[in-house]
């Protein structure tokens, strides 16, 4: 861990503390926002992975169909 990173994280932590020091209600709201953001990010990542898998499966099926058709023509 470089000194710069440590200082940066410390500064970020101080800023976070100042921002959410106002009241307990604000801290609770901030926690809810963080949880919601994390859930949304996870859902987006899962959807993207599923779409990539679907695209790969479709491409493989199309290629195999084309190859089998070509084999049929050659025979």
CHARMM internal coordinates of N, CA and C (Angstrom, degrees):
IC EDIT
DIST 1 N 1 CA 1.4631
DIST 1 CA 1 C 1.5305
ANGL 1 N 1 CA 1 C 108.84
DIST 1 C 2 N 1.2885
ANGL 1 CA 1 C 2 N 116.87
DIHE 1 N 1 CA 1 C 2 N 119.74
DIST 2 N 2 CA 1.4628
ANGL 1 C 2 N 2 CA 119.92
DIHE 1 CA 1 C 2 N 2 CA -178.60
DIST 2 CA 2 C 1.5306
ANGL 2 N 2 CA 2 C 109.66
DIHE 1 C 2 N 2 CA 2 C -78.99
DIST 2 C 3 N 1.3210
ANGL 2 CA 2 C 3 N 117.41
DIHE 2 N 2 CA 2 C 3 N 154.62
DIST 3 N 3 CA 1.4745
ANGL 2 C 3 N 3 CA 120.91
DIHE 2 CA 2 C 3 N 3 CA 178.67
DIST 3 CA 3 C 1.5356
ANGL 3 N 3 CA 3 C 112.06
DIHE 2 C 3 N 3 CA 3 C -56.99
DIST 3 C 4 N 1.3444
ANGL 3 CA 3 C 4 N 116.39
DIHE 3 N 3 CA 3 C 4 N -36.60
DIST 4 N 4 CA 1.4698
ANGL 3 C 4 N 4 CA 120.22
DIHE 3 CA 3 C 4 N 4 CA -178.99
DIST 4 CA 4 C 1.5202
ANGL 4 N 4 CA 4 C 110.30
DIHE 3 C 4 N 4 CA 4 C -61.72
DIST 4 C 5 N 1.3408
ANGL 4 CA 4 C 5 N 115.98
DIHE 4 N 4 CA 4 C 5 N -46.49
DIST 5 N 5 CA 1.4697
ANGL 4 C 5 N 5 CA 120.84
DIHE 4 CA 4 C 5 N 5 CA -179.45
DIST 5 CA 5 C 1.5189
ANGL 5 N 5 CA 5 C 109.95
DIHE 4 C 5 N 5 CA 5 C -60.67
DIST 5 C 6 N 1.3336
ANGL 5 CA 5 C 6 N 115.63
DIHE 5 N 5 CA 5 C 6 N -43.95
DIST 6 N 6 CA 1.4598
ANGL 5 C 6 N 6 CA 120.37
DIHE 5 CA 5 C 6 N 6 CA -178.26
DIST 6 CA 6 C 1.5250
ANGL 6 N 6 CA 6 C 110.13
DIHE 5 C 6 N 6 CA 6 C -62.52
DIST 6 C 7 N 1.3419
ANGL 6 CA 6 C 7 N 116.22
DIHE 6 N 6 CA 6 C 7 N -45.30
DIST 7 N 7 CA 1.4616
ANGL 6 C 7 N 7 CA 120.70
DIHE 6 CA 6 C 7 N 7 CA 179.66
DIST 7 CA 7 C 1.5246
ANGL 7 N 7 CA 7 C 110.07
DIHE 6 C 7 N 7 CA 7 C -63.21
DIST 7 C 8 N 1.3392
ANGL 7 CA 7 C 8 N 115.68
DIHE 7 N 7 CA 7 C 8 N -42.92
DIST 8 N 8 CA 1.4619
ANGL 7 C 8 N 8 CA 119.94
DIHE 7 CA 7 C 8 N 8 CA -179.81
DIST 8 CA 8 C 1.5160
ANGL 8 N 8 CA 8 C 111.51
DIHE 7 C 8 N 8 CA 8 C -61.46
DIST 8 C 9 N 1.3535
ANGL 8 CA 8 C 9 N 116.49
DIHE 8 N 8 CA 8 C 9 N -44.45
DIST 9 N 9 CA 1.4649
ANGL 8 C 9 N 9 CA 119.27
DIHE 8 CA 8 C 9 N 9 CA -178.50
DIST 9 CA 9 C 1.5224
ANGL 9 N 9 CA 9 C 109.47
DIHE 8 C 9 N 9 CA 9 C -68.03
DIST 9 C 10 N 1.3342
ANGL 9 CA 9 C 10 N 116.34
DIHE 9 N 9 CA 9 C 10 N -35.08
DIST 10 N 10 CA 1.4643
ANGL 9 C 10 N 10 CA 119.30
DIHE 9 CA 9 C 10 N 10 CA 179.65
DIST 10 CA 10 C 1.5264
ANGL 10 N 10 CA 10 C 109.78
DIHE 9 C 10 N 10 CA 10 C -66.54
DIST 10 C 11 N 1.3364
ANGL 10 CA 10 C 11 N 115.95
DIHE 10 N 10 CA 10 C 11 N -41.63
DIST 11 N 11 CA 1.4589
ANGL 10 C 11 N 11 CA 120.80
DIHE 10 CA 10 C 11 N 11 CA 179.48
DIST 11 CA 11 C 1.5248
ANGL 11 N 11 CA 11 C 109.91
DIHE 10 C 11 N 11 CA 11 C -63.49
DIST 11 C 12 N 1.3505
ANGL 11 CA 11 C 12 N 116.41
DIHE 11 N 11 CA 11 C 12 N -42.75
DIST 12 N 12 CA 1.4607
ANGL 11 C 12 N 12 CA 122.14
DIHE 11 CA 11 C 12 N 12 CA 179.19
DIST 12 CA 12 C 1.5274
ANGL 12 N 12 CA 12 C 109.97
DIHE 11 C 12 N 12 CA 12 C -61.55
DIST 12 C 13 N 1.3242
ANGL 12 CA 12 C 13 N 116.24
DIHE 12 N 12 CA 12 C 13 N -43.48
DIST 13 N 13 CA 1.4632
ANGL 12 C 13 N 13 CA 121.23
DIHE 12 CA 12 C 13 N 13 CA -179.97
DIST 13 CA 13 C 1.5251
ANGL 13 N 13 CA 13 C 110.03
DIHE 12 C 13 N 13 CA 13 C -62.32
DIST 13 C 14 N 1.3440
ANGL 13 CA 13 C 14 N 117.41
DIHE 13 N 13 CA 13 C 14 N -43.83
DIST 14 N 14 CA 1.4595
ANGL 13 C 14 N 14 CA 121.89
DIHE 13 CA 13 C 14 N 14 CA 179.24
DIST 14 CA 14 C 1.5191
ANGL 14 N 14 CA 14 C 109.80
DIHE 13 C 14 N 14 CA 14 C -61.60
DIST 14 C 15 N 1.3492
ANGL 14 CA 14 C 15 N 116.80
DIHE 14 N 14 CA 14 C 15 N -43.60
DIST 15 N 15 CA 1.4663
ANGL 14 C 15 N 15 CA 121.64
DIHE 14 CA 14 C 15 N 15 CA 179.93
DIST 15 CA 15 C 1.5206
ANGL 15 N 15 CA 15 C 109.53
DIHE 14 C 15 N 15 CA 15 C -62.63
DIST 15 C 16 N 1.3205
ANGL 15 CA 15 C 16 N 117.37
DIHE 15 N 15 CA 15 C 16 N -43.55
DIST 16 N 16 CA 1.4548
ANGL 15 C 16 N 16 CA 122.90
DIHE 15 CA 15 C 16 N 16 CA 178.74
DIST 16 CA 16 C 1.5242
ANGL 16 N 16 CA 16 C 109.15
DIHE 15 C 16 N 16 CA 16 C -60.80
DIST 16 C 17 N 1.3164
ANGL 16 CA 16 C 17 N 116.59
DIHE 16 N 16 CA 16 C 17 N -44.10
DIST 17 N 17 CA 1.4653
ANGL 16 C 17 N 17 CA 121.56
DIHE 16 CA 16 C 17 N 17 CA -178.84
DIST 17 CA 17 C 1.5300
ANGL 17 N 17 CA 17 C 110.03
DIHE 16 C 17 N 17 CA 17 C -63.25
DIST 17 C 18 N 1.3372
ANGL 17 CA 17 C 18 N 116.49
DIHE 17 N 17 CA 17 C 18 N -44.22
DIST 18 N 18 CA 1.4674
ANGL 17 C 18 N 18 CA 120.38
DIHE 17 CA 17 C 18 N 18 CA 179.43
DIST 18 CA 18 C 1.5189
ANGL 18 N 18 CA 18 C 110.73
DIHE 17 C 18 N 18 CA 18 C -63.79
DIST 18 C 19 N 1.3257
ANGL 18 CA 18 C 19 N 116.33
DIHE 18 N 18 CA 18 C 19 N -40.39
DIST 19 N 19 CA 1.4589
ANGL 18 C 19 N 19 CA 121.11
DIHE 18 CA 18 C 19 N 19 CA -175.61
DIST 19 CA 19 C 1.5265
ANGL 19 N 19 CA 19 C 110.61
DIHE 18 C 19 N 19 CA 19 C -66.21
DIST 19 C 20 N 1.3292
ANGL 19 CA 19 C 20 N 116.85
DIHE 19 N 19 CA 19 C 20 N -40.02
DIST 20 N 20 CA 1.4640
ANGL 19 C 20 N 20 CA 120.54
DIHE 19 CA 19 C 20 N 20 CA -172.28
DIST 20 CA 20 C 1.5317
ANGL 20 N 20 CA 20 C 112.80
DIHE 19 C 20 N 20 CA 20 C -107.82
DIST 20 C 21 N 1.3492
ANGL 20 CA 20 C 21 N 116.94
DIHE 20 N 20 CA 20 C 21 N 16.38
DIST 21 N 21 CA 1.4590
ANGL 20 C 21 N 21 CA 119.89
DIHE 20 CA 20 C 21 N 21 CA -178.42
DIST 21 CA 21 C 1.5281
ANGL 21 N 21 CA 21 C 110.85
DIHE 20 C 21 N 21 CA 21 C -81.01
DIST 21 C 22 N 1.3267
ANGL 21 CA 21 C 22 N 117.52
DIHE 21 N 21 CA 21 C 22 N -13.96
DIST 22 N 22 CA 1.4582
ANGL 21 C 22 N 22 CA 123.24
DIHE 21 CA 21 C 22 N 22 CA -170.03
DIST 22 CA 22 C 1.5268
ANGL 22 N 22 CA 22 C 111.83
DIHE 21 C 22 N 22 CA 22 C -52.51
DIST 22 C 23 N 1.3388
ANGL 22 CA 22 C 23 N 116.91
DIHE 22 N 22 CA 22 C 23 N -55.49
DIST 23 N 23 CA 1.4672
ANGL 22 C 23 N 23 CA 118.54
DIHE 22 CA 22 C 23 N 23 CA 179.92
DIST 23 CA 23 C 1.5163
ANGL 23 N 23 CA 23 C 109.08
DIHE 22 C 23 N 23 CA 23 C -155.45
DIST 23 C 24 N 1.3317
ANGL 23 CA 23 C 24 N 115.00
DIHE 23 N 23 CA 23 C 24 N 166.90
DIST 24 N 24 CA 1.4638
ANGL 23 C 24 N 24 CA 119.35
DIHE 23 CA 23 C 24 N 24 CA 178.20
DIST 24 CA 24 C 1.5291
ANGL 24 N 24 CA 24 C 109.90
DIHE 23 C 24 N 24 CA 24 C -65.05
DIST 24 C 25 N 1.3352
ANGL 24 CA 24 C 25 N 116.49
DIHE 24 N 24 CA 24 C 25 N -34.96
DIST 25 N 25 CA 1.4574
ANGL 24 C 25 N 25 CA 120.84
DIHE 24 CA 24 C 25 N 25 CA -179.40
DIST 25 CA 25 C 1.5321
ANGL 25 N 25 CA 25 C 110.16
DIHE 24 C 25 N 25 CA 25 C -61.68
DIST 25 C 26 N 1.3309
ANGL 25 CA 25 C 26 N 116.29
DIHE 25 N 25 CA 25 C 26 N -42.68
DIST 26 N 26 CA 1.4619
ANGL 25 C 26 N 26 CA 120.39
DIHE 25 CA 25 C 26 N 26 CA 179.16
DIST 26 CA 26 C 1.5251
ANGL 26 N 26 CA 26 C 110.00
DIHE 25 C 26 N 26 CA 26 C -61.71
DIST 26 C 27 N 1.3343
ANGL 26 CA 26 C 27 N 116.84
DIHE 26 N 26 CA 26 C 27 N -42.66
DIST 27 N 27 CA 1.4701
ANGL 26 C 27 N 27 CA 120.79
DIHE 26 CA 26 C 27 N 27 CA -179.89
DIST 27 CA 27 C 1.5245
ANGL 27 N 27 CA 27 C 109.61
DIHE 26 C 27 N 27 CA 27 C -62.21
DIST 27 C 28 N 1.3271
ANGL 27 CA 27 C 28 N 116.96
DIHE 27 N 27 CA 27 C 28 N -43.18
DIST 28 N 28 CA 1.4674
ANGL 27 C 28 N 28 CA 120.24
DIHE 27 CA 27 C 28 N 28 CA 179.34
DIST 28 CA 28 C 1.5225
ANGL 28 N 28 CA 28 C 110.13
DIHE 27 C 28 N 28 CA 28 C -62.11
DIST 28 C 29 N 1.3361
ANGL 28 CA 28 C 29 N 116.23
DIHE 28 N 28 CA 28 C 29 N -43.07
DIST 29 N 29 CA 1.4667
ANGL 28 C 29 N 29 CA 120.67
DIHE 28 CA 28 C 29 N 29 CA 178.41
DIST 29 CA 29 C 1.5238
ANGL 29 N 29 CA 29 C 109.88
DIHE 28 C 29 N 29 CA 29 C -61.31
DIST 29 C 30 N 1.3176
ANGL 29 CA 29 C 30 N 116.78
DIHE 29 N 29 CA 29 C 30 N -43.87
DIST 30 N 30 CA 1.4644
ANGL 29 C 30 N 30 CA 121.13
DIHE 29 CA 29 C 30 N 30 CA 179.93
DIST 30 CA 30 C 1.5283
ANGL 30 N 30 CA 30 C 110.04
DIHE 29 C 30 N 30 CA 30 C -61.03
DIST 30 C 31 N 1.3390
ANGL 30 CA 30 C 31 N 116.95
DIHE 30 N 30 CA 30 C 31 N -41.81
DIST 31 N 31 CA 1.4668
ANGL 30 C 31 N 31 CA 120.88
DIHE 30 CA 30 C 31 N 31 CA 178.86
DIST 31 CA 31 C 1.5251
ANGL 31 N 31 CA 31 C 110.91
DIHE 30 C 31 N 31 CA 31 C -62.56
DIST 31 C 32 N 1.3272
ANGL 31 CA 31 C 32 N 116.65
DIHE 31 N 31 CA 31 C 32 N -42.39
DIST 32 N 32 CA 1.4650
ANGL 31 C 32 N 32 CA 120.56
DIHE 31 CA 31 C 32 N 32 CA 178.67
DIST 32 CA 32 C 1.5212
ANGL 32 N 32 CA 32 C 109.93
DIHE 31 C 32 N 32 CA 32 C -62.45
DIST 32 C 33 N 1.3356
ANGL 32 CA 32 C 33 N 116.74
DIHE 32 N 32 CA 32 C 33 N -43.38
DIST 33 N 33 CA 1.4704
ANGL 32 C 33 N 33 CA 121.18
DIHE 32 CA 32 C 33 N 33 CA 179.55
DIST 33 CA 33 C 1.5227
ANGL 33 N 33 CA 33 C 109.88
DIHE 32 C 33 N 33 CA 33 C -60.89
DIST 33 C 34 N 1.3223
ANGL 33 CA 33 C 34 N 117.20
DIHE 33 N 33 CA 33 C 34 N -44.14
DIST 34 N 34 CA 1.4718
ANGL 33 C 34 N 34 CA 121.19
DIHE 33 CA 33 C 34 N 34 CA 179.73
DIST 34 CA 34 C 1.5288
ANGL 34 N 34 CA 34 C 109.97
DIHE 33 C 34 N 34 CA 34 C -61.12
DIST 34 C 35 N 1.3385
ANGL 34 CA 34 C 35 N 117.35
DIHE 34 N 34 CA 34 C 35 N -44.91
DIST 35 N 35 CA 1.4637
ANGL 34 C 35 N 35 CA 121.17
DIHE 34 CA 34 C 35 N 35 CA -179.70
DIST 35 CA 35 C 1.5248
ANGL 35 N 35 CA 35 C 110.16
DIHE 34 C 35 N 35 CA 35 C -61.91
DIST 35 C 36 N 1.3389
ANGL 35 CA 35 C 36 N 116.54
DIHE 35 N 35 CA 35 C 36 N -45.54
DIST 36 N 36 CA 1.4689
ANGL 35 C 36 N 36 CA 120.64
DIHE 35 CA 35 C 36 N 36 CA -179.77
DIST 36 CA 36 C 1.5240
ANGL 36 N 36 CA 36 C 110.56
DIHE 35 C 36 N 36 CA 36 C -61.03
DIST 36 C 37 N 1.3358
ANGL 36 CA 36 C 37 N 117.03
DIHE 36 N 36 CA 36 C 37 N -44.23
DIST 37 N 37 CA 1.4656
ANGL 36 C 37 N 37 CA 121.19
DIHE 36 CA 36 C 37 N 37 CA -179.97
DIST 37 CA 37 C 1.5295
ANGL 37 N 37 CA 37 C 110.13
DIHE 36 C 37 N 37 CA 37 C -61.67
DIST 37 C 38 N 1.3283
ANGL 37 CA 37 C 38 N 117.07
DIHE 37 N 37 CA 37 C 38 N -44.73
DIST 38 N 38 CA 1.4689
ANGL 37 C 38 N 38 CA 120.91
DIHE 37 CA 37 C 38 N 38 CA 179.75
DIST 38 CA 38 C 1.5246
ANGL 38 N 38 CA 38 C 110.39
DIHE 37 C 38 N 38 CA 38 C -61.42
DIST 38 C 39 N 1.3379
ANGL 38 CA 38 C 39 N 117.33
DIHE 38 N 38 CA 38 C 39 N -44.83
DIST 39 N 39 CA 1.4719
ANGL 38 C 39 N 39 CA 121.01
DIHE 38 CA 38 C 39 N 39 CA 179.80
DIST 39 CA 39 C 1.5258
ANGL 39 N 39 CA 39 C 110.63
DIHE 38 C 39 N 39 CA 39 C -61.47
DIST 39 C 40 N 1.3394
ANGL 39 CA 39 C 40 N 116.63
DIHE 39 N 39 CA 39 C 40 N -44.29
DIST 40 N 40 CA 1.4727
ANGL 39 C 40 N 40 CA 120.50
DIHE 39 CA 39 C 40 N 40 CA -179.93
DIST 40 CA 40 C 1.5283
ANGL 40 N 40 CA 40 C 110.22
DIHE 39 C 40 N 40 CA 40 C -61.72
DIST 40 C 41 N 1.3301
ANGL 40 CA 40 C 41 N 117.04
DIHE 40 N 40 CA 40 C 41 N -44.35
DIST 41 N 41 CA 1.4694
ANGL 40 C 41 N 41 CA 120.73
DIHE 40 CA 40 C 41 N 41 CA -179.70
DIST 41 CA 41 C 1.5283
ANGL 41 N 41 CA 41 C 110.20
DIHE 40 C 41 N 41 CA 41 C -61.59
DIST 41 C 42 N 1.3307
ANGL 41 CA 41 C 42 N 117.17
DIHE 41 N 41 CA 41 C 42 N -44.27
DIST 42 N 42 CA 1.4676
ANGL 41 C 42 N 42 CA 120.80
DIHE 41 CA 41 C 42 N 42 CA -179.76
DIST 42 CA 42 C 1.5289
ANGL 42 N 42 CA 42 C 110.37
DIHE 41 C 42 N 42 CA 42 C -62.08
DIST 42 C 43 N 1.3430
ANGL 42 CA 42 C 43 N 117.08
DIHE 42 N 42 CA 42 C 43 N -44.15
DIST 43 N 43 CA 1.4624
ANGL 42 C 43 N 43 CA 120.79
DIHE 42 CA 42 C 43 N 43 CA 179.85
DIST 43 CA 43 C 1.5226
ANGL 43 N 43 CA 43 C 110.42
DIHE 42 C 43 N 43 CA 43 C -61.72
DIST 43 C 44 N 1.3389
ANGL 43 CA 43 C 44 N 117.15
DIHE 43 N 43 CA 43 C 44 N -44.67
DIST 44 N 44 CA 1.4691
ANGL 43 C 44 N 44 CA 121.04
DIHE 43 CA 43 C 44 N 44 CA 179.87
DIST 44 CA 44 C 1.5222
ANGL 44 N 44 CA 44 C 110.49
DIHE 43 C 44 N 44 CA 44 C -60.94
DIST 44 C 45 N 1.3318
ANGL 44 CA 44 C 45 N 117.02
DIHE 44 N 44 CA 44 C 45 N -44.40
DIST 45 N 45 CA 1.4723
ANGL 44 C 45 N 45 CA 120.81
DIHE 44 CA 44 C 45 N 45 CA -179.93
DIST 45 CA 45 C 1.5259
ANGL 45 N 45 CA 45 C 110.30
DIHE 44 C 45 N 45 CA 45 C -61.85
DIST 45 C 46 N 1.3360
ANGL 45 CA 45 C 46 N 117.65
DIHE 45 N 45 CA 45 C 46 N -44.38
DIST 46 N 46 CA 1.4692
ANGL 45 C 46 N 46 CA 121.21
DIHE 45 CA 45 C 46 N 46 CA -179.98
DIST 46 CA 46 C 1.5264
ANGL 46 N 46 CA 46 C 110.36
DIHE 45 C 46 N 46 CA 46 C -62.28
DIST 46 C 47 N 1.3365
ANGL 46 CA 46 C 47 N 116.96
DIHE 46 N 46 CA 46 C 47 N -44.25
DIST 47 N 47 CA 1.4718
ANGL 46 C 47 N 47 CA 120.69
DIHE 46 CA 46 C 47 N 47 CA -180.00
DIST 47 CA 47 C 1.5232
ANGL 47 N 47 CA 47 C 110.29
DIHE 46 C 47 N 47 CA 47 C -61.60
DIST 47 C 48 N 1.3228
ANGL 47 CA 47 C 48 N 117.17
DIHE 47 N 47 CA 47 C 48 N -44.11
DIST 48 N 48 CA 1.4715
ANGL 47 C 48 N 48 CA 120.79
DIHE 47 CA 47 C 48 N 48 CA 179.54
DIST 48 CA 48 C 1.5238
ANGL 48 N 48 CA 48 C 110.40
DIHE 47 C 48 N 48 CA 48 C -61.52
DIST 48 C 49 N 1.3321
ANGL 48 CA 48 C 49 N 117.84
DIHE 48 N 48 CA 48 C 49 N -44.31
DIST 49 N 49 CA 1.4704
ANGL 48 C 49 N 49 CA 121.14
DIHE 48 CA 48 C 49 N 49 CA 179.90
DIST 49 CA 49 C 1.5329
ANGL 49 N 49 CA 49 C 110.07
DIHE 48 C 49 N 49 CA 49 C -62.24
DIST 49 C 50 N 1.3379
ANGL 49 CA 49 C 50 N 117.02
DIHE 49 N 49 CA 49 C 50 N -44.27
DIST 50 N 50 CA 1.4697
ANGL 49 C 50 N 50 CA 120.66
DIHE 49 CA 49 C 50 N 50 CA 179.68
DIST 50 CA 50 C 1.5236
ANGL 50 N 50 CA 50 C 110.41
DIHE 49 C 50 N 50 CA 50 C -61.70
DIST 50 C 51 N 1.3398
ANGL 50 CA 50 C 51 N 117.17
DIHE 50 N 50 CA 50 C 51 N -42.81
DIST 51 N 51 CA 1.4640
ANGL 50 C 51 N 51 CA 119.87
DIHE 50 CA 50 C 51 N 51 CA 179.67
DIST 51 CA 51 C 1.5286
ANGL 51 N 51 CA 51 C 111.22
DIHE 50 C 51 N 51 CA 51 C -63.92
DIST 51 C 52 N 1.3225
ANGL 51 CA 51 C 52 N 117.59
DIHE 51 N 51 CA 51 C 52 N -39.93
DIST 52 N 52 CA 1.4671
ANGL 51 C 52 N 52 CA 120.84
DIHE 51 CA 51 C 52 N 52 CA 178.52
DIST 52 CA 52 C 1.5327
ANGL 52 N 52 CA 52 C 109.48
DIHE 51 C 52 N 52 CA 52 C -61.90
DIST 52 C 53 N 1.3496
ANGL 52 CA 52 C 53 N 116.79
DIHE 52 N 52 CA 52 C 53 N -44.24
DIST 53 N 53 CA 1.4675
ANGL 52 C 53 N 53 CA 120.71
DIHE 52 CA 52 C 53 N 53 CA 179.53
DIST 53 CA 53 C 1.5300
ANGL 53 N 53 CA 53 C 110.26
DIHE 52 C 53 N 53 CA 53 C -62.12
DIST 53 C 54 N 1.3349
ANGL 53 CA 53 C 54 N 117.33
DIHE 53 N 53 CA 53 C 54 N -43.05
DIST 54 N 54 CA 1.4693
ANGL 53 C 54 N 54 CA 121.05
DIHE 53 CA 53 C 54 N 54 CA 179.67
DIST 54 CA 54 C 1.5242
ANGL 54 N 54 CA 54 C 110.04
DIHE 53 C 54 N 54 CA 54 C -61.58
DIST 54 C 55 N 1.3382
ANGL 54 CA 54 C 55 N 117.19
DIHE 54 N 54 CA 54 C 55 N -44.84
DIST 55 N 55 CA 1.4636
ANGL 54 C 55 N 55 CA 120.76
DIHE 54 CA 54 C 55 N 55 CA 179.29
DIST 55 CA 55 C 1.5274
ANGL 55 N 55 CA 55 C 110.31
DIHE 54 C 55 N 55 CA 55 C -60.80
DIST 55 C 56 N 1.3261
ANGL 55 CA 55 C 56 N 117.19
DIHE 55 N 55 CA 55 C 56 N -43.97
DIST 56 N 56 CA 1.4741
ANGL 55 C 56 N 56 CA 120.65
DIHE 55 CA 55 C 56 N 56 CA 179.81
DIST 56 CA 56 C 1.5260
ANGL 56 N 56 CA 56 C 110.02
DIHE 55 C 56 N 56 CA 56 C -61.30
DIST 56 C 57 N 1.3414
ANGL 56 CA 56 C 57 N 117.04
DIHE 56 N 56 CA 56 C 57 N -44.89
DIST 57 N 57 CA 1.4694
ANGL 56 C 57 N 57 CA 120.46
DIHE 56 CA 56 C 57 N 57 CA -179.49
DIST 57 CA 57 C 1.5299
ANGL 57 N 57 CA 57 C 110.66
DIHE 56 C 57 N 57 CA 57 C -61.70
DIST 57 C 58 N 1.3329
ANGL 57 CA 57 C 58 N 117.15
DIHE 57 N 57 CA 57 C 58 N -44.68
DIST 58 N 58 CA 1.4673
ANGL 57 C 58 N 58 CA 121.07
DIHE 57 CA 57 C 58 N 58 CA -179.78
DIST 58 CA 58 C 1.5227
ANGL 58 N 58 CA 58 C 110.60
DIHE 57 C 58 N 58 CA 58 C -62.11
DIST 58 C 59 N 1.3393
ANGL 58 CA 58 C 59 N 116.79
DIHE 58 N 58 CA 58 C 59 N -44.86
DIST 59 N 59 CA 1.4690
ANGL 58 C 59 N 59 CA 120.62
DIHE 58 CA 58 C 59 N 59 CA -179.88
DIST 59 CA 59 C 1.5229
ANGL 59 N 59 CA 59 C 110.24
DIHE 58 C 59 N 59 CA 59 C -62.00
DIST 59 C 60 N 1.3351
ANGL 59 CA 59 C 60 N 117.09
DIHE 59 N 59 CA 59 C 60 N -43.48
DIST 60 N 60 CA 1.4691
ANGL 59 C 60 N 60 CA 120.47
DIHE 59 CA 59 C 60 N 60 CA 179.94
DIST 60 CA 60 C 1.5289
ANGL 60 N 60 CA 60 C 110.14
DIHE 59 C 60 N 60 CA 60 C -62.69
DIST 60 C 61 N 1.3379
ANGL 60 CA 60 C 61 N 117.17
DIHE 60 N 60 CA 60 C 61 N -42.68
DIST 61 N 61 CA 1.4835
ANGL 60 C 61 N 61 CA 119.74
DIHE 60 CA 60 C 61 N 61 CA 179.11
DIST 61 CA 61 C 1.5212
ANGL 61 N 61 CA 61 C 110.73
DIHE 60 C 61 N 61 CA 61 C -63.36
DIST 61 C 62 N 1.3359
ANGL 61 CA 61 C 62 N 116.79
DIHE 61 N 61 CA 61 C 62 N -43.28
DIST 62 N 62 CA 1.4674
ANGL 61 C 62 N 62 CA 119.78
DIHE 61 CA 61 C 62 N 62 CA 179.75
DIST 62 CA 62 C 1.5248
ANGL 62 N 62 CA 62 C 111.21
DIHE 61 C 62 N 62 CA 62 C -62.67
DIST 62 C 63 N 1.3277
ANGL 62 CA 62 C 63 N 116.43
DIHE 62 N 62 CA 62 C 63 N -44.19
DIST 63 N 63 CA 1.4680
ANGL 62 C 63 N 63 CA 120.45
DIHE 62 CA 62 C 63 N 63 CA -179.44
DIST 63 CA 63 C 1.5239
ANGL 63 N 63 CA 63 C 110.15
DIHE 62 C 63 N 63 CA 63 C -64.52
DIST 63 C 64 N 1.3295
ANGL 63 CA 63 C 64 N 117.61
DIHE 63 N 63 CA 63 C 64 N -43.92
DIST 64 N 64 CA 1.4711
ANGL 63 C 64 N 64 CA 119.49
DIHE 63 CA 63 C 64 N 64 CA -179.07
DIST 64 CA 64 C 1.5284
ANGL 64 N 64 CA 64 C 110.57
DIHE 63 C 64 N 64 CA 64 C -66.41
DIST 64 C 65 N 1.3478
ANGL 64 CA 64 C 65 N 117.18
DIHE 64 N 64 CA 64 C 65 N -37.79
DIST 65 N 65 CA 1.4646
ANGL 64 C 65 N 65 CA 120.11
DIHE 64 CA 64 C 65 N 65 CA 177.19
DIST 65 CA 65 C 1.5276
ANGL 65 N 65 CA 65 C 110.16
DIHE 64 C 65 N 65 CA 65 C -63.63
DIST 65 C 66 N 1.3411
ANGL 65 CA 65 C 66 N 116.57
DIHE 65 N 65 CA 65 C 66 N -43.10
DIST 66 N 66 CA 1.4607
ANGL 65 C 66 N 66 CA 120.49
DIHE 65 CA 65 C 66 N 66 CA 179.71
DIST 66 CA 66 C 1.5342
ANGL 66 N 66 CA 66 C 110.15
DIHE 65 C 66 N 66 CA 66 C -63.40
DIST 66 C 67 N 1.3184
ANGL 66 CA 66 C 67 N 116.78
DIHE 66 N 66 CA 66 C 67 N -42.35
DIST 67 N 67 CA 1.4591
ANGL 66 C 67 N 67 CA 120.59
DIHE 66 CA 66 C 67 N 67 CA -179.40
DIST 67 CA 67 C 1.5325
ANGL 67 N 67 CA 67 C 110.41
DIHE 66 C 67 N 67 CA 67 C -65.56
DIST 67 C 68 N 1.3290
ANGL 67 CA 67 C 68 N 117.42
DIHE 67 N 67 CA 67 C 68 N -42.33
DIST 68 N 68 CA 1.4756
ANGL 67 C 68 N 68 CA 119.18
DIHE 67 CA 67 C 68 N 68 CA -179.19
DIST 68 CA 68 C 1.5259
ANGL 68 N 68 CA 68 C 109.89
DIHE 67 C 68 N 68 CA 68 C -67.24
DIST 68 C 69 N 1.3335
ANGL 68 CA 68 C 69 N 117.03
DIHE 68 N 68 CA 68 C 69 N -37.01
DIST 69 N 69 CA 1.4646
ANGL 68 C 69 N 69 CA 119.86
DIHE 68 CA 68 C 69 N 69 CA 176.77
DIST 69 CA 69 C 1.5319
ANGL 69 N 69 CA 69 C 110.43
DIHE 68 C 69 N 69 CA 69 C -63.24
DIST 69 C 70 N 1.3303
ANGL 69 CA 69 C 70 N 115.20
DIHE 69 N 69 CA 69 C 70 N -42.80
DIST 70 N 70 CA 1.4638
ANGL 69 C 70 N 70 CA 119.90
DIHE 69 CA 69 C 70 N 70 CA -179.67
DIST 70 CA 70 C 1.5322
ANGL 70 N 70 CA 70 C 110.05
DIHE 69 C 70 N 70 CA 70 C -64.20
DIST 70 C 71 N 1.3562
ANGL 70 CA 70 C 71 N 116.24
DIHE 70 N 70 CA 70 C 71 N -41.06
DIST 71 N 71 CA 1.4602
ANGL 70 C 71 N 71 CA 120.38
DIHE 70 CA 70 C 71 N 71 CA 178.37
DIST 71 CA 71 C 1.5271
ANGL 71 N 71 CA 71 C 110.25
DIHE 70 C 71 N 71 CA 71 C -61.28
DIST 71 C 72 N 1.3322
ANGL 71 CA 71 C 72 N 116.02
DIHE 71 N 71 CA 71 C 72 N -40.98
DIST 72 N 72 CA 1.4573
ANGL 71 C 72 N 72 CA 120.71
DIHE 71 CA 71 C 72 N 72 CA 179.28
DIST 72 CA 72 C 1.5174
ANGL 72 N 72 CA 72 C 111.44
DIHE 71 C 72 N 72 CA 72 C -61.69
DIST 72 C 73 N 1.3443
ANGL 72 CA 72 C 73 N 116.24
DIHE 72 N 72 CA 72 C 73 N -39.42
DIST 73 N 73 CA 1.4650
ANGL 72 C 73 N 73 CA 120.66
DIHE 72 CA 72 C 73 N 73 CA 179.60
DIST 73 CA 73 C 1.5198
ANGL 73 N 73 CA 73 C 110.87
DIHE 72 C 73 N 73 CA 73 C -68.36
DIST 73 C 74 N 1.3559
ANGL 73 CA 73 C 74 N 116.57
DIHE 73 N 73 CA 73 C 74 N -39.52
DIST 74 N 74 CA 1.4717
ANGL 73 C 74 N 74 CA 120.61
DIHE 73 CA 73 C 74 N 74 CA -179.31
DIST 74 CA 74 C 1.5162
ANGL 74 N 74 CA 74 C 110.07
DIHE 73 C 74 N 74 CA 74 C -64.72
DIST 74 C 75 N 1.3389
ANGL 74 CA 74 C 75 N 116.66
DIHE 74 N 74 CA 74 C 75 N -41.99
DIST 75 N 75 CA 1.4587
ANGL 74 C 75 N 75 CA 120.26
DIHE 74 CA 74 C 75 N 75 CA -179.18
DIST 75 CA 75 C 1.5261
ANGL 75 N 75 CA 75 C 108.07
DIHE 74 C 75 N 75 CA 75 C -68.71
END
COOR INIT
IC SEED 1 N 1 CA 1 C
IC BUILD
